[in-house]
Amino acid sequence: MTKRNVPLQVKNLCFDARGIRLIKDVSFDLTAGSRLMVLGANGAGKSLLMRLCHGLLVPHSGTVQWGEGQEGKMIRQAMVFQRPVMLRRTALANIAYGLKCKGVARPLRRDIAFDFLSRVGLARLANHPARLLSFGEQQRLALARAWAMEPDVLFMDEPTASLDPSGTHAIEEITRLIAQEGTTLMMSTHDLGQAKRLGNDVLFLHRGRVLEQASAQDFFQQPKNDLAQAFVRGELLWWKKKKDLYPGGGIEQIPSDRI
């Protein structure tokens, strides 16, 4: 059974697609209040793992077990995707619809929705069609919509991957505000700078396996795994064949199931 300070336990999680194992025996705990950064190269399995944890995909084997939140209530969770999903409604109505699904009384929805729009700097666009907003504005709206649900755990799948530095800064500032309210974060990114700025824990994935889990400070100062060390140094070795990896430098000795 999960403890209240461990809202999510993942044990021996595996996921197959077309006979190929993409997530391989992944186990970890997500502790309450953590800002867990899921790191790895493109194709490492970050997005798949997030969707499995959120319940959008069913694992081939293993378990994703949720604990209890405050006062023994079920954990509330939400997810923000790399490409925001907007309803065919105004920006304000996108948030109001989520509040309706949450069971918030109709007379309260508009004021609450407008408050969260204001928090992300979109109050002036309240009556604009959400799908006509810029990409960065849509991502801020997606965060506002998730934030309004008051989740205990918020999953964020590379939310700044397609944004410029200004847009990235805005998303990171909103993320900090959400975390300050006590929301536990699990966020995938391949941006090491972002992970250092936002994270206090790191889960490092390579080809569907967890190769290292550590505090952010320990991971960035002295990662234990050799591939994690190469990742932190910024070396581009993940898609090369074993025989091509830095001849004479020892990397070619990495077992083939880890390349």
C-alpha positions in Angstrom: 0.0 0.0 0.0 1.2 3.5 -0.8 1.9 6.0 1.9 0.4 9.5 2.0 3.9 11.0 1.4 4.3 8.7 -1.7 1.3 9.5 -3.9 2.5 7.3 -6.7 4.4 4.1 -6.8 5.5 2.5 -10.1 6.7 -1.1 -9.9 8.2 -3.3 -12.7 6.3 -1.3 -15.4 6.6 -2.7 -18.9 4.9 -1.5 -22.1 5.0 -3.2 -25.5 4.0 -2.0 -28.9 3.9 -4.2 -32.0 5.9 -6.8 -30.1 8.6 -4.4 -29.1 9.2 -3.6 -25.4 9.5 0.1 -25.1 9.3 0.5 -21.3 11.4 -2.0 -19.5 10.9 -2.9 -15.8 10.6 0.7 -14.6 10.2 1.2 -10.8 10.2 4.4 -8.8 8.3 6.3 -6.2 7.0 9.9 -6.6 7.2 11.5 -3.2 4.8 14.3 -2.2 6.1 17.8 -2.9 8.8 16.5 -5.3 9.6 18.2 -8.6 10.7 15.1 -10.5 12.5 15.8 -13.8 12.4 12.9 -16.3 15.5 13.1 -18.5 16.7 11.3 -21.5 17.3 11.6 -25.2 14.5 11.6 -27.8 13.1 8.1 -27.9 14.1 7.3 -24.3 10.5 6.6 -23.3 9.8 9.8 -21.4 6.4 10.6 -23.0 5.3 6.9 -22.8 6.2 6.8 -19.1 4.2 9.9 -18.4 1.1 8.6 -20.2 1.4 5.3 -18.4 1.6 7.0 -15.0 -1.4 9.3 -15.9 -3.5 6.3 -17.0 -3.8 7.2 -20.7 -2.0 3.9 -21.6 -2.4 0.4 -20.0 0.9 -1.3 -19.2 1.7 -4.8 -20.5 2.8 -5.7 -17.0 3.7 -4.0 -13.7 1.7 -1.6 -11.6 1.0 2.1 -11.3 -0.4 2.5 -7.8 -1.9 5.7 -6.4 -1.9 6.6 -2.7 -4.1 8.9 -0.7 -4.1 12.7 -0.7 -5.1 15.0 2.2 -7.7 13.6 4.6 -7.5 10.2 2.9 -9.0 11.5 -0.4 -8.1 10.1 -3.8 -5.1 11.7 -5.5 -6.2 14.4 -8.0 -4.0 14.5 -11.1 -3.8 16.5 -14.3 -1.5 16.5 -17.4 -0.2 19.1 -19.7 1.1 17.9 -23.1 3.9 19.0 -25.4 1.2 20.2 -27.9 -1.7 21.7 -26.0 -5.2 20.3 -26.6 -7.7 23.1 -26.9 -11.5 22.8 -26.9 -13.5 24.7 -29.5 -14.4 27.3 -27.0 -13.1 30.6 -25.7 -10.0 30.7 -23.4 -12.3 31.3 -20.5 -14.7 28.5 -21.4 -11.8 26.0 -21.7 -11.2 26.5 -18.0 -14.8 26.7 -17.1 -15.5 23.4 -18.8 -12.9 21.7 -16.6 -14.4 23.2 -13.5 -17.8 21.9 -14.6 -16.3 18.4 -14.9 -14.9 18.9 -11.4 -18.4 19.6 -10.0 -17.9 23.3 -9.4 -21.3 25.1 -9.2 -22.1 27.1 -12.3 -22.3 30.5 -10.7 -18.7 30.2 -9.5 -17.1 28.9 -12.6 -16.6 32.1 -14.5 -15.0 34.0 -11.6 -12.7 31.0 -10.9 -11.8 30.6 -14.5 -11.0 34.3 -14.9 -8.8 34.2 -11.8 -6.7 31.4 -13.3 -6.5 33.2 -16.6 -5.2 36.2 -14.8 -2.6 34.2 -13.0 -1.0 33.1 -16.3 -1.3 36.5 -17.9 -4.2 35.8 -20.3 -7.1 37.8 -18.8 -7.2 40.1 -21.8 -7.8 37.1 -24.0 -10.6 35.6 -22.0 -13.2 35.8 -24.8 -10.8 34.8 -27.7 -11.2 31.4 -29.3 -8.6 29.2 -27.6 -7.5 27.6 -30.9 -6.6 31.0 -32.4 -4.2 31.8 -29.6 -0.5 31.6 -30.2 1.3 28.4 -29.3 2.8 29.9 -26.2 -0.6 31.3 -25.1 -2.2 28.0 -25.6 0.4 26.3 -23.4 -0.2 28.9 -20.7 -3.9 28.3 -21.0 -3.4 24.5 -20.7 -1.5 25.1 -17.5 -4.2 27.4 -16.2 -6.8 24.8 -17.0 -4.8 22.1 -15.2 -4.0 24.4 -12.3 -7.7 25.3 -11.8 -8.4 21.6 -11.1 -6.2 21.9 -8.0 -4.3 18.6 -8.8 -2.2 16.9 -6.2 0.1 15.7 -9.0 0.7 17.5 -12.3 2.3 15.7 -15.2 4.1 17.9 -17.8 5.3 16.3 -21.0 8.0 18.6 -22.4 5.8 21.7 -22.2 8.4 24.1 -23.5 9.8 22.0 -26.3 8.5 24.3 -29.1 8.8 27.6 -27.3 11.3 30.4 -27.6 13.2 31.6 -24.5 10.5 34.2 -23.5 7.7 31.5 -23.8 9.9 29.0 -21.8 10.5 31.6 -19.1 6.7 32.2 -18.8 5.9 28.5 -18.5 8.7 28.0 -15.9 7.4 30.9 -13.8 3.9 29.4 -13.8 5.3 26.0 -13.0 7.1 27.4 -9.9 3.8 29.0 -8.7 1.9 25.8 -9.0 4.7 23.9 -7.1 4.6 26.6 -4.4 1.0 25.7 -3.7 2.0 22.1 -2.9 1.4 20.3 -6.2 3.8 17.5 -6.9 5.3 17.7 -10.3 6.6 15.1 -12.7 8.0 16.7 -15.8 9.8 15.3 -18.8 12.4 17.4 -20.6 15.7 17.1 -22.5 16.7 20.6 -21.5 19.4 20.2 -18.8 19.2 23.9 -17.8 15.5 23.7 -17.3 15.8 20.5 -15.2 18.4 22.3 -13.0 16.2 25.4 -12.6 13.0 23.5 -11.8 13.8 20.0 -10.4 14.8 18.7 -7.0 14.8 15.0 -8.2 15.9 13.4 -11.5 14.8 10.1 -13.2 17.2 9.3 -16.1 15.8 7.1 -18.9 17.7 5.4 -21.7 15.8 3.3 -24.2 13.0 2.5 -21.9 15.0 1.7 -18.8 15.7 3.8 -15.7 19.5 4.0 -15.4 19.6 6.4 -12.5 17.4 8.1 -10.0 18.9 10.7 -7.7 18.5 14.2 -6.3 19.0 16.9 -8.9 22.0 18.1 -7.0 23.7 14.7 -7.0 22.8 13.9 -10.6 24.2 17.1 -12.1 27.3 17.1 -9.9 28.3 13.5 -10.1 26.0 11.1 -11.9 26.8 7.4 -11.2 25.8 5.9 -14.5 28.2 6.2 -17.4 25.5 7.1 -20.0 24.1 9.6 -17.5 27.5 11.1 -17.3 27.7 11.4 -21.1 24.2 12.9 -21.1 25.2 15.6 -18.6 28.3 16.4 -20.6 26.1 16.9 -23.7 27.7 14.0 -25.7 25.6 12.8 -28.7 26.0 9.0 -28.4 22.5 7.6 -28.0 21.8 6.6 -31.6 25.2 5.4 -32.6 26.1 1.8 -33.0 28.4 0.3 -30.4 31.4 0.0 -32.7 31.1 3.6 -33.6 31.2 5.1 -30.1 34.4 6.9 -29.4 36.9 4.3 -30.6 39.6 3.6 -28.1 37.8 5.6 -25.4 36.1 2.7 -23.6 32.6 3.6 -24.5 32.5 0.9 -27.1 32.5 -1.6 -24.3 29.0 -0.7 -23.2 26.8 -3.8 -23.3 24.7 -3.9 -26.4 21.4 -4.0 -24.5 22.2 -0.5 -23.2 23.0 1.1 -26.6 
